[in-house]
Amino acid sequence: MTRVYLRSFKLQDAPLLLKWGQDDDYYRLAGFARYQNLMQAEKAAGQYAARPYSYALCLQKTQQLIGLVELYDRGTNERDLLQTKEVGFLLDKEFSGHGYMTEALGLVFNYAFNQLKQEEIWAGTFAANYKSQKLLRRLGFKYVYEVDLSKISHLFSYQEKYYLLERKEWLKIKTNTES
């Protein structure tokens, strides 16, 4: 039994989005947007709610929102757009180290590979986000490449590492952990 569930975002989630948006750690490690006030966070909650694969991560026991997980389109051609997604995630640091994000990503990956028929899921992390990189490797992702975005545009000042999880690898992992 999982200890977490995923649901759509609601306007009532805005105060927590505001909290995350005012914490430099979330911006520094994951590029989470900065919010100055509740109105900006409410707008963000509406944007999350409007996205088809954007999920609020909640605890089963208390229904408390503790994080978010999103699948994004990835690719430059029709085949890639149909068969490939990118995942983004954030966990409230008060809930770190309990395996909640591992469970949530498992739910999302099962859905993506089995229902959406995705062949690949990519994940990008800031170069200094070692916790996320460790989690991705534990879930079967393989490191593929790094991009120095500061070389692309003066608007960016960070490097991002990209990891890939292929459907066949996920199915192998799921089979080995279920038997």
Secondary structure as UniProt FT lines:
FT   STRAND          4..7
FT   HELIX           11..13
FT   HELIX           14..21
FT   HELIX           24..30
FT   HELIX           38..50
FT   TURN            52..53
FT   STRAND          54..59
FT   TURN            60..62
FT   STRAND          65..73
FT   HELIX           78..83
FT   STRAND          84..91
FT   HELIX           93..95
FT   TURN            96..97
FT   HELIX           100..110
FT   HELIX           111..115
FT   STRAND          120..126
FT   TURN            127..128
FT   HELIX           130..138
FT   TURN            139..140
FT   STRAND          142..148
FT   HELIX           149..151
FT   TURN            154..155
FT   STRAND          159..166
FT   HELIX           167..178
//
